[in-house]
Amino acid sequence: MNYSPMGEYIYTAPVFVGYVDDNQPVRLNHEHTEYQWMTFNEAKENAALPGIDDILDFVEKHFAKKAPLKWLRIDGKM
């Protein structure tokens, strides 16, 4: 949860992290019309909500710069 002092509200922003192959195609559904790959710094510069910088720092430190923990892995079989 994050607090926005400018708007005086609390919001929850769920975050999902996944590892994919570089050649994995992106498929958009009816809720999205486009996407853009960004570096962590670019994402911070374009963040629309307060607190996103902290979330991006956490994801970069614990996921992008480290190998995924064994218990977080999914074998991809369905």
A tleap script that builds the chain and sets N, CA, C and O, in Angstrom:
source leaprc.protein.ff14SB
mol = sequence {
  NMET ASN TYR SER PRO MET GLY GLU TYR ILE
  TYR THR ALA PRO VAL PHE VAL GLY TYR VAL
  ASP ASP ASN GLN PRO VAL ARG LEU ASN HIE
  GLU HIE THR GLU TYR GLN TRP MET THR PHE
  ASN GLU ALA LYS GLU ASN ALA ALA LEU PRO
  GLY ILE ASP ASP ILE LEU ASP PHE VAL GLU
  LYS HIE PHE ALA LYS LYS ALA PRO LEU LYS
  TRP LEU ARG ILE ASP GLY LYS CMET
}
set mol.1.N position { 0.831 -1.172 0.000 }
set mol.1.CA position { 0.000 0.000 0.000 }
set mol.1.C position { 0.881 1.242 0.000 }
set mol.1.O position { 1.948 1.267 0.613 }
set mol.2.N position { 0.429 2.234 -0.675 }
set mol.2.CA position { 1.146 3.497 -0.732 }
set mol.2.C position { 0.189 4.640 -0.442 }
set mol.2.O position { -1.004 4.565 -0.733 }
set mol.3.N position { 0.736 5.695 0.135 }
set mol.3.CA position { -0.042 6.885 0.445 }
set mol.3.C position { 0.368 8.005 -0.493 }
set mol.3.O position { 1.558 8.245 -0.700 }
set mol.4.N position { -0.612 8.688 -1.056 }
set mol.4.CA position { -0.350 9.842 -1.911 }
set mol.4.C position { -0.677 11.107 -1.128 }
set mol.4.O position { -1.851 11.425 -0.938 }
set mol.5.N position { 0.344 11.837 -0.667 }
set mol.5.CA position { 0.066 13.054 0.090 }
set mol.5.C position { -0.572 14.152 -0.759 }
set mol.5.O position { -1.316 14.983 -0.239 }
set mol.6.N position { -0.284 14.161 -2.061 }
set mol.6.CA position { -0.876 15.184 -2.934 }
set mol.6.C position { -2.386 14.985 -3.071 }
set mol.6.O position { -3.159 15.940 -3.000 }
set mol.7.N position { -2.790 13.730 -3.269 }
set mol.7.CA position { -4.208 13.450 -3.447 }
set mol.7.C position { -4.898 12.995 -2.182 }
set mol.7.O position { -6.114 12.804 -2.165 }
set mol.8.N position { -4.117 12.817 -1.105 }
set mol.8.CA position { -4.623 12.358 0.188 }
set mol.8.C position { -5.437 11.075 0.051 }
set mol.8.O position { -6.591 11.010 0.472 }
set mol.9.N position { -4.817 10.051 -0.546 }
set mol.9.CA position { -5.467 8.745 -0.655 }
set mol.9.C position { -4.432 7.645 -0.515 }
set mol.9.O position { -3.235 7.865 -0.702 }
set mol.10.N position { -4.911 6.466 -0.184 }
set mol.10.CA position { -4.083 5.268 -0.087 }
set mol.10.C position { -4.478 4.353 -1.233 }
set mol.10.O position { -5.665 4.193 -1.517 }
set mol.11.N position { -3.512 3.761 -1.884 }
set mol.11.CA position { -3.819 2.846 -2.982 }
set mol.11.C position { -2.960 1.600 -2.885 }
set mol.11.O position { -1.886 1.606 -2.284 }
set mol.12.N position { -3.453 0.541 -3.487 }
set mol.12.CA position { -2.731 -0.714 -3.575 }
set mol.12.C position { -2.412 -0.970 -5.036 }
set mol.12.O position { -3.295 -0.896 -5.891 }
set mol.13.N position { -1.165 -1.269 -5.324 }
set mol.13.CA position { -0.747 -1.557 -6.695 }
set mol.13.C position { -0.104 -2.942 -6.714 }
set mol.13.O position { 1.058 -3.087 -6.337 }
set mol.14.N position { -0.850 -3.967 -7.152 }
set mol.14.CA position { -0.254 -5.310 -7.204 }
set mol.14.C position { 0.880 -5.363 -8.222 }
set mol.14.O position { 0.808 -4.749 -9.287 }
set mol.15.N position { 1.918 -6.100 -7.878 }
set mol.15.CA position { 3.085 -6.218 -8.744 }
set mol.15.C position { 3.347 -7.692 -9.007 }
set mol.15.O position { 3.381 -8.497 -8.076 }
set mol.16.N position { 3.530 -8.044 -10.261 }
set mol.16.CA position { 3.851 -9.409 -10.656 }
set mol.16.C position { 5.190 -9.385 -11.371 }
set mol.16.O position { 5.430 -8.530 -12.223 }
set mol.17.N position { 6.057 -10.317 -11.027 }
set mol.17.CA position { 7.376 -10.394 -11.644 }
set mol.17.C position { 7.500 -11.762 -12.296 }
set mol.17.O position { 7.160 -12.779 -11.692 }
set mol.18.N position { 7.984 -11.781 -13.522 }
set mol.18.CA position { 8.196 -13.045 -14.216 }
set mol.18.C position { 9.443 -12.975 -15.070 }
set mol.18.O position { 9.855 -11.904 -15.515 }
set mol.19.N position { 10.027 -14.120 -15.288 }
set mol.19.CA position { 11.193 -14.233 -16.153 }
set mol.19.C position { 10.738 -14.865 -17.465 }
set mol.19.O position { 10.056 -15.889 -17.454 }
set mol.20.N position { 11.106 -14.269 -18.583 }
set mol.20.CA position { 10.750 -14.805 -19.888 }
set mol.20.C position { 11.975 -14.789 -20.789 }
set mol.20.O position { 12.925 -14.043 -20.550 }
set mol.21.N position { 11.945 -15.613 -21.818 }
set mol.21.CA position { 13.016 -15.603 -22.809 }
set mol.21.C position { 12.974 -14.303 -23.596 }
set mol.21.O position { 11.912 -13.705 -23.767 }
set mol.22.N position { 14.138 -13.870 -24.074 }
set mol.22.CA position { 14.212 -12.639 -24.856 }
set mol.22.C position { 13.347 -12.687 -26.110 }
set mol.22.O position { 12.852 -11.654 -26.560 }
set mol.23.N position { 13.161 -13.865 -26.672 }
set mol.23.CA position { 12.402 -13.985 -27.921 }
set mol.23.C position { 10.932 -14.310 -27.690 }
set mol.23.O position { 10.213 -14.596 -28.647 }
set mol.24.N position { 10.468 -14.273 -26.441 }
set mol.24.CA position { 9.060 -14.550 -26.134 }
set mol.24.C position { 8.191 -13.437 -26.712 }
set mol.24.O position { 8.401 -12.269 -26.387 }
set mol.25.N position { 7.213 -13.774 -27.568 }
set mol.25.CA position { 6.354 -12.721 -28.114 }
set mol.25.C position { 5.424 -12.152 -27.038 }
set mol.25.O position { 5.005 -12.863 -26.126 }
set mol.26.N position { 5.112 -10.868 -27.161 }
set mol.26.CA position { 4.180 -10.208 -26.252 }
set mol.26.C position { 2.790 -10.298 -26.862 }
set mol.26.O position { 2.589 -9.940 -28.023 }
set mol.27.N position { 1.829 -10.779 -26.073 }
set mol.27.CA position { 0.441 -10.856 -26.533 }
set mol.27.C position { -0.411 -9.935 -25.672 }
set mol.27.O position { -0.469 -10.099 -24.453 }
set mol.28.N position { -1.057 -8.990 -26.287 }
set mol.28.CA position { -1.927 -8.061 -25.573 }
set mol.28.C position { -3.362 -8.556 -25.615 }
set mol.28.O position { -3.783 -9.162 -26.601 }
set mol.29.N position { -4.116 -8.302 -24.552 }
set mol.29.CA position { -5.529 -8.673 -24.540 }
set mol.29.C position { -6.383 -7.423 -24.761 }
set mol.29.O position { -5.864 -6.362 -25.107 }
set mol.30.N position { -7.686 -7.556 -24.560 }
set mol.30.CA position { -8.606 -6.449 -24.819 }
set mol.30.C position { -8.398 -5.244 -23.886 }
set mol.30.O position { -8.915 -4.161 -24.159 }
set mol.31.N position { -7.660 -5.421 -22.807 }
set mol.31.CA position { -7.442 -4.320 -21.860 }
set mol.31.C position { -6.254 -3.437 -22.239 }
set mol.31.O position { -6.055 -2.382 -21.637 }
set mol.32.N position { -5.467 -3.851 -23.224 }
set mol.32.CA position { -4.256 -3.106 -23.573 }
set mol.32.C position { -4.158 -2.912 -25.081 }
set mol.32.O position { -4.586 -3.761 -25.863 }
set mol.33.N position { -3.588 -1.779 -25.470 }
set mol.33.CA position { -3.432 -1.493 -26.894 }
set mol.33.C position { -1.971 -1.438 -27.325 }
set mol.33.O position { -1.669 -1.534 -28.515 }
set mol.34.N position { -1.061 -1.283 -26.361 }
set mol.34.CA position { 0.349 -1.219 -26.711 }
set mol.34.C position { 1.198 -1.514 -25.474 }
set mol.34.O position { 0.688 -1.572 -24.355 }
set mol.35.N position { 2.485 -1.697 -25.694 }
set mol.35.CA position { 3.431 -1.916 -24.603 }
set mol.35.C position { 4.757 -1.281 -24.979 }
set mol.35.O position { 4.987 -0.933 -26.137 }
set mol.36.N position { 5.631 -1.133 -23.985 }
set mol.36.CA position { 6.956 -0.576 -24.232 }
set mol.36.C position { 7.917 -1.167 -23.217 }
set mol.36.O position { 7.626 -1.170 -22.021 }
set mol.37.N position { 9.059 -1.668 -23.675 }
set mol.37.CA position { 10.109 -2.139 -22.781 }
set mol.37.C position { 10.895 -0.937 -22.300 }
set mol.37.O position { 11.231 -0.062 -23.098 }
set mol.38.N position { 11.199 -0.876 -21.000 }
set mol.38.CA position { 11.956 0.233 -20.427 }
set mol.38.C position { 13.014 -0.302 -19.475 }
set mol.38.O position { 12.880 -1.392 -18.918 }
set mol.39.N position { 14.065 0.485 -19.300 }
set mol.39.CA position { 15.014 0.199 -18.238 }
set mol.39.C position { 14.339 0.574 -16.917 }
set mol.39.O position { 13.281 1.203 -16.912 }
set mol.40.N position { 14.948 0.190 -15.812 }
set mol.40.CA position { 14.385 0.569 -14.519 }
set mol.40.C position { 14.362 2.088 -14.358 }
set mol.40.O position { 13.389 2.637 -13.841 }
set mol.41.N position { 15.411 2.768 -14.791 }
set mol.41.CA position { 15.435 4.231 -14.683 }
set mol.41.C position { 14.366 4.885 -15.547 }
set mol.41.O position { 13.731 5.848 -15.118 }
set mol.42.N position { 14.159 4.376 -16.752 }
set mol.42.CA position { 13.100 4.917 -17.615 }
set mol.42.C position { 11.733 4.698 -16.989 }
set mol.42.O position { 10.875 5.579 -17.040 }
set mol.43.N position { 11.529 3.529 -16.399 }
set mol.43.CA position { 10.247 3.237 -15.760 }
set mol.43.C position { 10.001 4.190 -14.589 }
set mol.43.O position { 8.875 4.646 -14.386 }
set mol.44.N position { 11.042 4.488 -13.824 }
set mol.44.CA position { 10.903 5.432 -12.714 }
set mol.44.C position { 10.545 6.824 -13.222 }
set mol.44.O position { 9.714 7.512 -12.629 }
set mol.45.N position { 11.171 7.236 -14.319 }
set mol.45.CA position { 10.885 8.558 -14.894 }
set mol.45.C position { 9.452 8.653 -15.399 }
set mol.45.O position { 8.879 9.743 -15.422 }
set mol.46.N position { 8.862 7.531 -15.803 }
set mol.46.CA position { 7.514 7.525 -16.360 }
set mol.46.C position { 6.454 7.054 -15.368 }
set mol.46.O position { 5.293 6.882 -15.740 }
set mol.47.N position { 6.839 6.844 -14.116 }
set mol.47.CA position { 5.901 6.347 -13.110 }
set mol.47.C position { 4.772 7.347 -12.890 }
set mol.47.O position { 5.002 8.549 -12.756 }
set mol.48.N position { 3.551 6.828 -12.855 }
set mol.48.CA position { 2.388 7.693 -12.701 }
set mol.48.C position { 1.896 7.792 -11.256 }
set mol.48.O position { 1.096 8.671 -10.933 }
set mol.49.N position { 2.367 6.900 -10.389 }
set mol.49.CA position { 1.887 6.884 -9.010 }
set mol.49.C position { 3.047 7.016 -8.032 }
set mol.49.O position { 4.146 6.539 -8.316 }
set mol.50.N position { 2.824 7.652 -6.888 }
set mol.50.CA position { 3.888 7.731 -5.890 }
set mol.50.C position { 4.197 6.346 -5.325 }
set mol.50.O position { 3.311 5.500 -5.210 }
set mol.51.N position { 5.455 6.127 -4.977 }
set mol.51.CA position { 5.851 4.844 -4.406 }
set mol.51.C position { 6.349 3.836 -5.420 }
set mol.51.O position { 6.928 2.819 -5.037 }
set mol.52.N position { 6.141 4.087 -6.703 }
set mol.52.CA position { 6.563 3.145 -7.743 }
set mol.52.C position { 8.084 3.019 -7.773 }
set mol.52.O position { 8.606 1.939 -8.053 }
set mol.53.N position { 8.798 4.100 -7.490 }
set mol.53.CA position { 10.269 4.041 -7.458 }
set mol.53.C position { 10.749 2.980 -6.475 }
set mol.53.O position { 11.658 2.210 -6.783 }
set mol.54.N position { 10.137 2.941 -5.289 }
set mol.54.CA position { 10.527 1.955 -4.281 }
set mol.54.C position { 10.258 0.535 -4.763 }
set mol.54.O position { 11.063 -0.367 -4.533 }
set mol.55.N position { 9.132 0.341 -5.427 }
set mol.55.CA position { 8.778 -0.980 -5.943 }
set mol.55.C position { 9.774 -1.400 -7.019 }
set mol.55.O position { 10.240 -2.539 -7.021 }
set mol.56.N position { 10.099 -0.495 -7.926 }
set mol.56.CA position { 11.050 -0.809 -8.988 }
set mol.56.C position { 12.442 -1.099 -8.424 }
set mol.56.O position { 13.133 -1.994 -8.910 }
set mol.57.N position { 12.852 -0.348 -7.404 }
set mol.57.CA position { 14.138 -0.623 -6.755 }
set mol.57.C position { 14.150 -2.028 -6.158 }
set mol.57.O position { 15.140 -2.749 -6.286 }
set mol.58.N position { 13.059 -2.416 -5.510 }
set mol.58.CA position { 12.955 -3.744 -4.900 }
set mol.58.C position { 13.018 -4.839 -5.964 }
set mol.58.O position { 13.740 -5.823 -5.805 }
set mol.59.N position { 12.264 -4.667 -7.041 }
set mol.59.CA position { 12.244 -5.672 -8.121 }
set mol.59.C position { 13.619 -5.784 -8.757 }
set mol.59.O position { 14.094 -6.889 -9.016 }
set mol.60.N position { 14.263 -4.654 -9.011 }
set mol.60.CA position { 15.595 -4.686 -9.618 }
set mol.60.C position { 16.592 -5.408 -8.706 }
set mol.60.O position { 17.362 -6.250 -9.168 }
set mol.61.N position { 16.575 -5.080 -7.419 }
set mol.61.CA position { 17.532 -5.667 -6.476 }
set mol.61.C position { 17.293 -7.160 -6.252 }
set mol.61.O position { 18.242 -7.944 -6.242 }
set mol.62.N position { 16.044 -7.554 -6.074 }
set mol.62.CA position { 15.753 -8.921 -5.658 }
set mol.62.C position { 15.389 -9.880 -6.794 }
set mol.62.O position { 15.332 -11.092 -6.585 }
set mol.63.N position { 15.145 -9.350 -7.987 }
set mol.63.CA position { 14.769 -10.210 -9.111 }
set mol.63.C position { 15.664 -10.017 -10.331 }
set mol.63.O position { 16.156 -10.996 -10.891 }
set mol.64.N position { 15.883 -8.767 -10.753 }
set mol.64.CA position { 16.654 -8.538 -11.975 }
set mol.64.C position { 18.148 -8.796 -11.784 }
set mol.64.O position { 18.820 -9.250 -12.711 }
set mol.65.N position { 18.668 -8.513 -10.602 }
set mol.65.CA position { 20.100 -8.666 -10.368 }
set mol.65.C position { 20.458 -9.990 -9.696 }
set mol.65.O position { 21.627 -10.239 -9.402 }
set mol.66.N position { 19.469 -10.830 -9.453 }
set mol.66.CA position { 19.709 -12.132 -8.821 }
set mol.66.C position { 19.000 -13.218 -9.611 }
set mol.66.O position { 18.013 -12.957 -10.298 }
set mol.67.N position { 19.507 -14.429 -9.509 }
set mol.67.CA position { 18.812 -15.574 -10.101 }
set mol.67.C position { 17.563 -15.854 -9.264 }
set mol.67.O position { 17.577 -15.654 -8.050 }
set mol.68.N position { 16.497 -16.310 -9.896 }
set mol.68.CA position { 15.275 -16.596 -9.126 }
set mol.68.C position { 15.515 -17.716 -8.120 }
set mol.68.O position { 16.225 -18.681 -8.403 }
set mol.69.N position { 14.920 -17.577 -6.958 }
set mol.69.CA position { 15.007 -18.623 -5.948 }
set mol.69.C position { 14.291 -19.874 -6.450 }
set mol.69.O position { 13.311 -19.781 -7.188 }
set mol.70.N position { 14.777 -21.021 -6.053 }
set mol.70.CA position { 14.230 -22.283 -6.538 }
set mol.70.C position { 12.730 -22.401 -6.264 }
set mol.70.O position { 11.987 -22.875 -7.123 }
set mol.71.N position { 12.281 -21.985 -5.103 }
set mol.71.CA position { 10.866 -22.125 -4.753 }
set mol.71.C position { 9.957 -21.163 -5.503 }
set mol.71.O position { 8.736 -21.311 -5.449 }
set mol.72.N position { 10.528 -20.169 -6.210 }
set mol.72.CA position { 9.741 -19.254 -7.018 }
set mol.72.C position { 9.589 -19.718 -8.466 }
set mol.72.O position { 8.841 -19.115 -9.235 }
set mol.73.N position { 10.287 -20.775 -8.836 }
set mol.73.CA position { 10.282 -21.236 -10.225 }
set mol.73.C position { 9.030 -22.043 -10.554 }
set mol.73.O position { 8.536 -22.825 -9.741 }
set mol.74.N position { 8.540 -21.833 -11.751 }
set mol.74.CA position { 7.418 -22.598 -12.289 }
set mol.74.C position { 7.946 -23.258 -13.547 }
set mol.74.O position { 8.589 -22.600 -14.365 }
set mol.75.N position { 7.689 -24.540 -13.720 }
set mol.75.CA position { 8.290 -25.247 -14.861 }
set mol.75.C position { 7.624 -24.939 -16.196 }
set mol.75.O position { 8.116 -25.376 -17.237 }
set mol.76.N position { 6.538 -24.211 -16.193 }
set mol.76.CA position { 5.896 -23.843 -17.433 }
set mol.76.C position { 4.960 -24.865 -18.018 }
set mol.76.O position { 4.352 -24.615 -19.058 }
set mol.77.N position { 4.823 -26.015 -17.380 }
set mol.77.CA position { 3.908 -27.043 -17.877 }
set mol.77.C position { 2.519 -26.779 -17.360 }
set mol.77.O position { 2.334 -26.419 -16.198 }
set mol.78.N position { 1.536 -26.960 -18.229 }
set mol.78.CA position { 0.145 -26.775 -17.818 }
set mol.78.C position { -0.663 -27.998 -18.153 }
set mol.78.O position { -1.864 -28.037 -17.884 }
savepdb mol mol.pdb
quit
